[in-house]
Amino acid sequence: MKHSQIEEKHGKHGDFFHTKHGFEKADWHQHAPSPQQFQPAYLSSPEFIKNGYHCEELKDGFYWVTSGGYDAAFLVTDEGVIAIDAPPILGENMLAAIEAATDKPITKVIYSHWHSDHIGAAAMYGPDVEIIAHEITKELLTRFPDPLRPIPTTIFGDSYVVELGGEKLELSYKGANHCPGNIFIYAPKQKALTKIDIVSPGSCTFMHCDASENISGWIEAHEQILEFDFDFLVGGHITRWGTREDVRTSLEYFQDMLGFAQEALKEFCTPVGAAVFFSTSPADQYSVGTENWINSMVNYVTDKMLSKITSNGQKWEERLAGVTTNTKYHAYTIVESTRTERSHWGYQKRGTGGTNYFV
């Protein structure tokens, strides 16, 4: 593209903001459509189009609520309602869903974690509710106060049982994954598990492993989810609740990616493998070599993922929504987390010899 044409395209035109140093616009014609199982019937129902939310009783008073992009849940008991999260995109539609299910008051609120996209409407529950969260969540909300995310009134460390009206929810913390303080919320009677921002049922999740902080812990959380006896998973996103098979499928996808990331690191991330990327441009263009080096590993992983025939005989784009758009972002995150969080397989000896380690 000529310089004048690039300048003409700079800025927002229609549905994209272009700049020559940024990302190119994705063309939907070049990407796989979402598998049919990712398009539940409620998305086109008159009720959903009119109300902006869908609510479904999963079992025995445990309800799943979705905007079609963000999920939350609530448990109805004889003495009141326990609400789980308050995504702003649901907002007061969460209240509407609860009011349509019961006339019982909301007495307790559980925060899955501290991120505002999942609890940023919590102030709507009013000042009299008990707010329950992990102690790290309280620490973070105290450090970064937000009037729309009231400070938790009840906190715990490893585990806590919330009881109300003969029903209970078992809360547990197994370490940092999506973020520190992100908890498991389990309804044993209903066999319903809420674990936010790990598995997005039917999809490969939002880019960069759902913008997670501890990627080793995030992948481990898939295995921890499977330790629970559940029939229903509330994952926080995106169009439907999940099953055990959804968790297994997501885990397989990321295990495949971990394997290809290890291959890429062996190929491109030893001193010899990396040297070529820094020898073709001037010394004062070190960052260009770095970009080409990292992105070459990402491209390797992406190519392997998108061409692989998986365990059920299908490609990943046929099994999960978002694969052809999001895999490259996941690949970047998995390559970098593997390079930084896991073993480097040795280190530089004295002098300049030795190549069998990761840079």
Contacts in CASP RR format, 6 or more apart in sequence:
PFRMAT RR
TARGET T0000
AUTHOR 0000-0000-0000
METHOD contacts of the structure
MODEL  1
MKHSQIEEKHGKHGDFFHTKHGFEKADWHQHAPSPQQFQPAYLSSPEFIK
NGYHCEELKDGFYWVTSGGYDAAFLVTDEGVIAIDAPPILGENMLAAIEA
ATDKPITKVIYSHWHSDHIGAAAMYGPDVEIIAHEITKELLTRFPDPLRP
IPTTIFGDSYVVELGGEKLELSYKGANHCPGNIFIYAPKQKALTKIDIVS
PGSCTFMHCDASENISGWIEAHEQILEFDFDFLVGGHITRWGTREDVRTS
LEYFQDMLGFAQEALKEFCTPVGAAVFFSTSPADQYSVGTENWINSMVNY
VTDKMLSKITSNGQKWEERLAGVTTNTKYHAYTIVESTRTERSHWGYQKR
GTGGTNYFV
6 20 0 8 1.000
9 18 0 8 1.000
10 18 0 8 1.000
10 19 0 8 1.000
10 20 0 8 1.000
11 17 0 8 1.000
11 18 0 8 1.000
11 19 0 8 1.000
12 18 0 8 1.000
16 25 0 8 1.000
18 25 0 8 1.000
26 325 0 8 1.000
30 324 0 8 1.000
31 322 0 8 1.000
31 324 0 8 1.000
31 325 0 8 1.000
32 317 0 8 1.000
32 318 0 8 1.000
32 322 0 8 1.000
32 323 0 8 1.000
32 324 0 8 1.000
34 203 0 8 1.000
34 321 0 8 1.000
34 322 0 8 1.000
35 202 0 8 1.000
35 318 0 8 1.000
35 319 0 8 1.000
35 320 0 8 1.000
35 321 0 8 1.000
37 202 0 8 1.000
38 202 0 8 1.000
38 203 0 8 1.000
38 239 0 8 1.000
38 240 0 8 1.000
38 321 0 8 1.000
39 239 0 8 1.000
40 239 0 8 1.000
40 240 0 8 1.000
42 48 0 8 1.000
42 54 0 8 1.000
43 68 0 8 1.000
43 239 0 8 1.000
45 54 0 8 1.000
47 54 0 8 1.000
48 54 0 8 1.000
48 68 0 8 1.000
51 93 0 8 1.000
51 96 0 8 1.000
52 67 0 8 1.000
52 93 0 8 1.000
53 65 0 8 1.000
53 66 0 8 1.000
53 67 0 8 1.000
53 68 0 8 1.000
53 90 0 8 1.000
53 93 0 8 1.000
53 94 0 8 1.000
53 96 0 8 1.000
53 97 0 8 1.000
54 65 0 8 1.000
54 66 0 8 1.000
54 68 0 8 1.000
55 63 0 8 1.000
55 64 0 8 1.000
55 65 0 8 1.000
55 66 0 8 1.000
55 97 0 8 1.000
55 100 0 8 1.000
55 101 0 8 1.000
56 63 0 8 1.000
56 64 0 8 1.000
56 65 0 8 1.000
56 241 0 8 1.000
57 63 0 8 1.000
57 101 0 8 1.000
58 64 0 8 1.000
58 190 0 8 1.000
58 192 0 8 1.000
58 231 0 8 1.000
58 232 0 8 1.000
58 241 0 8 1.000
59 190 0 8 1.000
59 191 0 8 1.000
59 192 0 8 1.000
59 231 0 8 1.000
59 232 0 8 1.000
60 189 0 8 1.000
60 190 0 8 1.000
61 75 0 8 1.000
61 76 0 8 1.000
61 101 0 8 1.000
61 190 0 8 1.000
62 73 0 8 1.000
62 74 0 8 1.000
62 75 0 8 1.000
62 76 0 8 1.000
62 187 0 8 1.000
62 190 0 8 1.000
62 192 0 8 1.000
62 232 0 8 1.000
63 73 0 8 1.000
63 74 0 8 1.000
63 75 0 8 1.000
63 76 0 8 1.000
63 97 0 8 1.000
63 98 0 8 1.000
63 101 0 8 1.000
64 71 0 8 1.000
64 73 0 8 1.000
64 232 0 8 1.000
64 234 0 8 1.000
64 241 0 8 1.000
65 71 0 8 1.000
65 72 0 8 1.000
65 73 0 8 1.000
65 74 0 8 1.000
65 90 0 8 1.000
65 93 0 8 1.000
65 94 0 8 1.000
65 97 0 8 1.000
66 72 0 8 1.000
66 90 0 8 1.000
66 239 0 8 1.000
66 240 0 8 1.000
67 87 0 8 1.000
67 89 0 8 1.000
67 90 0 8 1.000
67 93 0 8 1.000
68 238 0 8 1.000
68 239 0 8 1.000
69 89 0 8 1.000
69 237 0 8 1.000
69 238 0 8 1.000
69 239 0 8 1.000
70 87 0 8 1.000
70 89 0 8 1.000
70 90 0 8 1.000
70 117 0 8 1.000
70 118 0 8 1.000
70 236 0 8 1.000
70 237 0 8 1.000
70 238 0 8 1.000
71 87 0 8 1.000
71 196 0 8 1.000
71 234 0 8 1.000
71 235 0 8 1.000
71 236 0 8 1.000
71 237 0 8 1.000
71 238 0 8 1.000
71 241 0 8 1.000
72 83 0 8 1.000
72 84 0 8 1.000
72 85 0 8 1.000
72 86 0 8 1.000
72 87 0 8 1.000
72 90 0 8 1.000
72 94 0 8 1.000
72 118 0 8 1.000
72 234 0 8 1.000
72 236 0 8 1.000
73 83 0 8 1.000
73 84 0 8 1.000
73 85 0 8 1.000
73 185 0 8 1.000
73 192 0 8 1.000
73 194 0 8 1.000
73 234 0 8 1.000
74 81 0 8 1.000
74 82 0 8 1.000
74 83 0 8 1.000
74 84 0 8 1.000
74 94 0 8 1.000
74 97 0 8 1.000
74 98 0 8 1.000
74 101 0 8 1.000
74 106 0 8 1.000
75 81 0 8 1.000
75 82 0 8 1.000
75 84 0 8 1.000
75 164 0 8 1.000
75 167 0 8 1.000
75 169 0 8 1.000
75 187 0 8 1.000
75 190 0 8 1.000
76 101 0 8 1.000
76 102 0 8 1.000
76 104 0 8 1.000
77 104 0 8 1.000
77 164 0 8 1.000
77 165 0 8 1.000
77 166 0 8 1.000
77 167 0 8 1.000
78 104 0 8 1.000
78 165 0 8 1.000
78 166 0 8 1.000
79 104 0 8 1.000
79 107 0 8 1.000
79 164 0 8 1.000
79 165 0 8 1.000
79 166 0 8 1.000
80 102 0 8 1.000
80 104 0 8 1.000
80 105 0 8 1.000
80 106 0 8 1.000
80 107 0 8 1.000
80 164 0 8 1.000
80 165 0 8 1.000
81 98 0 8 1.000
81 102 0 8 1.000
81 104 0 8 1.000
81 105 0 8 1.000
81 106 0 8 1.000
81 107 0 8 1.000
81 108 0 8 1.000
82 106 0 8 1.000
82 107 0 8 1.000
82 108 0 8 1.000
82 109 0 8 1.000
82 110 0 8 1.000
82 162 0 8 1.000
82 164 0 8 1.000
82 167 0 8 1.000
82 169 0 8 1.000
83 94 0 8 1.000
83 98 0 8 1.000
83 106 0 8 1.000
83 108 0 8 1.000
83 109 0 8 1.000
83 110 0 8 1.000
83 125 0 8 1.000
83 129 0 8 1.000
84 109 0 8 1.000
84 110 0 8 1.000
84 112 0 8 1.000
84 185 0 8 1.000
84 194 0 8 1.000
84 234 0 8 1.000
85 110 0 8 1.000
85 111 0 8 1.000
85 112 0 8 1.000
85 118 0 8 1.000
85 119 0 8 1.000
85 122 0 8 1.000
85 194 0 8 1.000
85 196 0 8 1.000
85 236 0 8 1.000
86 94 0 8 1.000
86 109 0 8 1.000
86 118 0 8 1.000
86 119 0 8 1.000
86 120 0 8 1.000
86 121 0 8 1.000
86 122 0 8 1.000
86 124 0 8 1.000
86 125 0 8 1.000
87 94 0 8 1.000
87 117 0 8 1.000
87 118 0 8 1.000
87 119 0 8 1.000
87 120 0 8 1.000
87 121 0 8 1.000
87 236 0 8 1.000
88 116 0 8 1.000
88 117 0 8 1.000
88 120 0 8 1.000
88 121 0 8 1.000
88 148 0 8 1.000
89 117 0 8 1.000
90 121 0 8 1.000
91 121 0 8 1.000
91 124 0 8 1.000
92 121 0 8 1.000
92 124 0 8 1.000
94 121 0 8 1.000
94 124 0 8 1.000
95 106 0 8 1.000
95 124 0 8 1.000
98 106 0 8 1.000
106 125 0 8 1.000
106 129 0 8 1.000
107 129 0 8 1.000
107 130 0 8 1.000
107 164 0 8 1.000
108 129 0 8 1.000
108 130 0 8 1.000
108 131 0 8 1.000
108 132 0 8 1.000
108 162 0 8 1.000
108 164 0 8 1.000
109 122 0 8 1.000
109 125 0 8 1.000
109 129 0 8 1.000
109 130 0 8 1.000
109 131 0 8 1.000
109 132 0 8 1.000
110 131 0 8 1.000
110 132 0 8 1.000
110 133 0 8 1.000
110 162 0 8 1.000
110 169 0 8 1.000
110 171 0 8 1.000
110 185 0 8 1.000
111 119 0 8 1.000
111 122 0 8 1.000
111 131 0 8 1.000
111 132 0 8 1.000
111 133 0 8 1.000
111 134 0 8 1.000
111 137 0 8 1.000
111 149 0 8 1.000
111 152 0 8 1.000
112 118 0 8 1.000
112 119 0 8 1.000
112 182 0 8 1.000
112 183 0 8 1.000
112 185 0 8 1.000
112 194 0 8 1.000
112 195 0 8 1.000
112 196 0 8 1.000
112 197 0 8 1.000
113 119 0 8 1.000
113 134 0 8 1.000
113 137 0 8 1.000
113 178 0 8 1.000
113 179 0 8 1.000
113 181 0 8 1.000
113 182 0 8 1.000
113 183 0 8 1.000
113 196 0 8 1.000
113 197 0 8 1.000
114 133 0 8 1.000
114 136 0 8 1.000
114 137 0 8 1.000
114 140 0 8 1.000
114 141 0 8 1.000
114 149 0 8 1.000
114 179 0 8 1.000
114 181 0 8 1.000
115 179 0 8 1.000
115 197 0 8 1.000
116 146 0 8 1.000
116 148 0 8 1.000
116 149 0 8 1.000
118 196 0 8 1.000
118 197 0 8 1.000
118 236 0 8 1.000
119 149 0 8 1.000
120 146 0 8 1.000
120 148 0 8 1.000
120 149 0 8 1.000
121 148 0 8 1.000
122 131 0 8 1.000
122 148 0 8 1.000
122 149 0 8 1.000
122 150 0 8 1.000
123 147 0 8 1.000
123 148 0 8 1.000
123 149 0 8 1.000
123 150 0 8 1.000
125 131 0 8 1.000
127 150 0 8 1.000
130 153 0 8 1.000
130 154 0 8 1.000
131 150 0 8 1.000
131 151 0 8 1.000
131 152 0 8 1.000
131 153 0 8 1.000
131 154 0 8 1.000
132 152 0 8 1.000
132 153 0 8 1.000
132 154 0 8 1.000
132 155 0 8 1.000
132 156 0 8 1.000
132 160 0 8 1.000
132 162 0 8 1.000
132 171 0 8 1.000
133 141 0 8 1.000
133 152 0 8 1.000
133 154 0 8 1.000
133 155 0 8 1.000
133 181 0 8 1.000
133 183 0 8 1.000
134 155 0 8 1.000
134 156 0 8 1.000
134 157 0 8 1.000
134 171 0 8 1.000
134 173 0 8 1.000
134 181 0 8 1.000
134 182 0 8 1.000
134 183 0 8 1.000
135 155 0 8 1.000
135 156 0 8 1.000
135 157 0 8 1.000
136 180 0 8 1.000
136 181 0 8 1.000
137 152 0 8 1.000
137 155 0 8 1.000
137 181 0 8 1.000
138 151 0 8 1.000
138 152 0 8 1.000
138 155 0 8 1.000
140 180 0 8 1.000
141 149 0 8 1.000
141 151 0 8 1.000
141 152 0 8 1.000
142 151 0 8 1.000
145 151 0 8 1.000
154 160 0 8 1.000
156 171 0 8 1.000
156 173 0 8 1.000
157 173 0 8 1.000
158 172 0 8 1.000
158 173 0 8 1.000
159 170 0 8 1.000
159 171 0 8 1.000
159 172 0 8 1.000
159 173 0 8 1.000
160 170 0 8 1.000
160 171 0 8 1.000
160 172 0 8 1.000
161 168 0 8 1.000
161 169 0 8 1.000
161 170 0 8 1.000
161 171 0 8 1.000
162 168 0 8 1.000
162 169 0 8 1.000
162 170 0 8 1.000
162 171 0 8 1.000
167 187 0 8 1.000
167 189 0 8 1.000
168 187 0 8 1.000
168 188 0 8 1.000
168 189 0 8 1.000
169 185 0 8 1.000
169 186 0 8 1.000
169 187 0 8 1.000
170 185 0 8 1.000
170 186 0 8 1.000
170 187 0 8 1.000
170 188 0 8 1.000
171 183 0 8 1.000
171 184 0 8 1.000
171 185 0 8 1.000
171 186 0 8 1.000
172 183 0 8 1.000
172 184 0 8 1.000
172 186 0 8 1.000
173 181 0 8 1.000
173 183 0 8 1.000
173 184 0 8 1.000
174 184 0 8 1.000
174 221 0 8 1.000
174 224 0 8 1.000
175 181 0 8 1.000
175 217 0 8 1.000
176 182 0 8 1.000
176 213 0 8 1.000
176 214 0 8 1.000
176 217 0 8 1.000
177 198 0 8 1.000
177 212 0 8 1.000
177 214 0 8 1.000
177 217 0 8 1.000
177 218 0 8 1.000
177 220 0 8 1.000
177 221 0 8 1.000
178 196 0 8 1.000
178 197 0 8 1.000
178 198 0 8 1.000
178 210 0 8 1.000
178 212 0 8 1.000
178 213 0 8 1.000
178 214 0 8 1.000
178 218 0 8 1.000
178 221 0 8 1.000
179 197 0 8 1.000
179 212 0 8 1.000
179 213 0 8 1.000
179 214 0 8 1.000
180 213 0 8 1.000
180 214 0 8 1.000
182 195 0 8 1.000
182 196 0 8 1.000
182 197 0 8 1.000
184 193 0 8 1.000
184 194 0 8 1.000
184 195 0 8 1.000
184 224 0 8 1.000
184 225 0 8 1.000
184 228 0 8 1.000
185 193 0 8 1.000
185 194 0 8 1.000
185 195 0 8 1.000
186 192 0 8 1.000
186 193 0 8 1.000
186 194 0 8 1.000
186 228 0 8 1.000
186 230 0 8 1.000
187 193 0 8 1.000
188 229 0 8 1.000
190 232 0 8 1.000
191 229 0 8 1.000
191 230 0 8 1.000
191 231 0 8 1.000
191 232 0 8 1.000
192 230 0 8 1.000
192 231 0 8 1.000
192 232 0 8 1.000
192 233 0 8 1.000
192 234 0 8 1.000
193 225 0 8 1.000
193 228 0 8 1.000
193 230 0 8 1.000
193 232 0 8 1.000
193 233 0 8 1.000
193 234 0 8 1.000
194 233 0 8 1.000
194 234 0 8 1.000
194 235 0 8 1.000
195 221 0 8 1.000
195 225 0 8 1.000
195 233 0 8 1.000
195 234 0 8 1.000
195 235 0 8 1.000
196 234 0 8 1.000
196 235 0 8 1.000
196 236 0 8 1.000
197 210 0 8 1.000
197 212 0 8 1.000
197 235 0 8 1.000
197 236 0 8 1.000
197 237 0 8 1.000
198 210 0 8 1.000
198 218 0 8 1.000
198 221 0 8 1.000
198 222 0 8 1.000
198 225 0 8 1.000
198 235 0 8 1.000
199 205 0 8 1.000
199 222 0 8 1.000
199 225 0 8 1.000
199 233 0 8 1.000
199 235 0 8 1.000
199 242 0 8 1.000
199 246 0 8 1.000
199 247 0 8 1.000
199 250 0 8 1.000
200 206 0 8 1.000
200 210 0 8 1.000
200 235 0 8 1.000
200 236 0 8 1.000
200 237 0 8 1.000
200 238 0 8 1.000
200 250 0 8 1.000
201 233 0 8 1.000
201 235 0 8 1.000
201 238 0 8 1.000
201 240 0 8 1.000
201 241 0 8 1.000
201 242 0 8 1.000
201 243 0 8 1.000
201 246 0 8 1.000
202 239 0 8 1.000
202 240 0 8 1.000
202 242 0 8 1.000
202 246 0 8 1.000
202 249 0 8 1.000
202 250 0 8 1.000
202 320 0 8 1.000
202 321 0 8 1.000
203 237 0 8 1.000
203 238 0 8 1.000
203 320 0 8 1.000
203 321 0 8 1.000
203 322 0 8 1.000
204 250 0 8 1.000
204 253 0 8 1.000
204 316 0 8 1.000
204 320 0 8 1.000
204 321 0 8 1.000
204 322 0 8 1.000
204 323 0 8 1.000
204 326 0 8 1.000
204 327 0 8 1.000
204 330 0 8 1.000
205 237 0 8 1.000
205 250 0 8 1.000
205 326 0 8 1.000
205 330 0 8 1.000
206 237 0 8 1.000
206 326 0 8 1.000
207 325 0 8 1.000
207 326 0 8 1.000
207 329 0 8 1.000
207 330 0 8 1.000
208 329 0 8 1.000
208 330 0 8 1.000
208 332 0 8 1.000
208 333 0 8 1.000
209 215 0 8 1.000
209 218 0 8 1.000
209 254 0 8 1.000
209 330 0 8 1.000
209 333 0 8 1.000
209 334 0 8 1.000
210 218 0 8 1.000
210 237 0 8 1.000
212 218 0 8 1.000
212 333 0 8 1.000
214 341 0 8 1.000
215 333 0 8 1.000
215 334 0 8 1.000
215 337 0 8 1.000
215 341 0 8 1.000
216 337 0 8 1.000
216 341 0 8 1.000
216 342 0 8 1.000
219 251 0 8 1.000
219 254 0 8 1.000
219 255 0 8 1.000
219 258 0 8 1.000
222 247 0 8 1.000
222 250 0 8 1.000
222 251 0 8 1.000
222 254 0 8 1.000
223 251 0 8 1.000
225 233 0 8 1.000
225 247 0 8 1.000
226 244 0 8 1.000
226 247 0 8 1.000
226 248 0 8 1.000
226 251 0 8 1.000
230 244 0 8 1.000
231 243 0 8 1.000
231 244 0 8 1.000
232 241 0 8 1.000
232 242 0 8 1.000
232 243 0 8 1.000
233 241 0 8 1.000
233 242 0 8 1.000
233 243 0 8 1.000
233 244 0 8 1.000
233 246 0 8 1.000
233 247 0 8 1.000
234 241 0 8 1.000
234 242 0 8 1.000
235 241 0 8 1.000
235 242 0 8 1.000
249 319 0 8 1.000
249 320 0 8 1.000
250 320 0 8 1.000
252 310 0 8 1.000
252 311 0 8 1.000
253 305 0 8 1.000
253 316 0 8 1.000
253 319 0 8 1.000
253 320 0 8 1.000
254 330 0 8 1.000
254 334 0 8 1.000
256 305 0 8 1.000
256 308 0 8 1.000
256 310 0 8 1.000
256 316 0 8 1.000
257 301 0 8 1.000
257 305 0 8 1.000
257 327 0 8 1.000
257 330 0 8 1.000
257 331 0 8 1.000
257 334 0 8 1.000
258 334 0 8 1.000
258 338 0 8 1.000
260 300 0 8 1.000
260 301 0 8 1.000
260 304 0 8 1.000
260 305 0 8 1.000
260 331 0 8 1.000
261 297 0 8 1.000
261 301 0 8 1.000
261 331 0 8 1.000
261 334 0 8 1.000
261 335 0 8 1.000
261 338 0 8 1.000
262 338 0 8 1.000
263 300 0 8 1.000
263 301 0 8 1.000
263 304 0 8 1.000
264 297 0 8 1.000
264 298 0 8 1.000
264 300 0 8 1.000
264 301 0 8 1.000
264 335 0 8 1.000
265 297 0 8 1.000
265 335 0 8 1.000
265 338 0 8 1.000
265 339 0 8 1.000
265 358 0 8 1.000
267 273 0 8 1.000
267 297 0 8 1.000
267 300 0 8 1.000
268 274 0 8 1.000
268 277 0 8 1.000
268 293 0 8 1.000
268 296 0 8 1.000
268 297 0 8 1.000
268 300 0 8 1.000
269 297 0 8 1.000
269 339 0 8 1.000
269 358 0 8 1.000
269 359 0 8 1.000
270 355 0 8 1.000
270 356 0 8 1.000
270 357 0 8 1.000
270 358 0 8 1.000
270 359 0 8 1.000
271 348 0 8 1.000
271 354 0 8 1.000
271 355 0 8 1.000
271 357 0 8 1.000
271 359 0 8 1.000
272 355 0 8 1.000
274 293 0 8 1.000
274 359 0 8 1.000
277 289 0 8 1.000
277 290 0 8 1.000
277 292 0 8 1.000
277 293 0 8 1.000
277 296 0 8 1.000
278 286 0 8 1.000
278 289 0 8 1.000
278 290 0 8 1.000
278 293 0 8 1.000
280 289 0 8 1.000
281 288 0 8 1.000
281 289 0 8 1.000
294 332 0 8 1.000
294 335 0 8 1.000
294 336 0 8 1.000
295 332 0 8 1.000
297 331 0 8 1.000
297 335 0 8 1.000
298 328 0 8 1.000
298 331 0 8 1.000
298 332 0 8 1.000
298 335 0 8 1.000
299 328 0 8 1.000
299 331 0 8 1.000
301 331 0 8 1.000
301 334 0 8 1.000
301 335 0 8 1.000
302 327 0 8 1.000
302 328 0 8 1.000
302 331 0 8 1.000
305 316 0 8 1.000
305 323 0 8 1.000
305 327 0 8 1.000
305 331 0 8 1.000
306 315 0 8 1.000
306 316 0 8 1.000
306 317 0 8 1.000
306 323 0 8 1.000
306 324 0 8 1.000
306 327 0 8 1.000
307 315 0 8 1.000
308 315 0 8 1.000
308 316 0 8 1.000
309 315 0 8 1.000
310 316 0 8 1.000
310 319 0 8 1.000
312 319 0 8 1.000
316 323 0 8 1.000
316 327 0 8 1.000
317 323 0 8 1.000
317 324 0 8 1.000
339 358 0 8 1.000
339 359 0 8 1.000
343 358 0 8 1.000
344 357 0 8 1.000
344 358 0 8 1.000
344 359 0 8 1.000
345 356 0 8 1.000
345 357 0 8 1.000
345 358 0 8 1.000
346 356 0 8 1.000
346 357 0 8 1.000
346 358 0 8 1.000
347 357 0 8 1.000
348 354 0 8 1.000
348 357 0 8 1.000
END
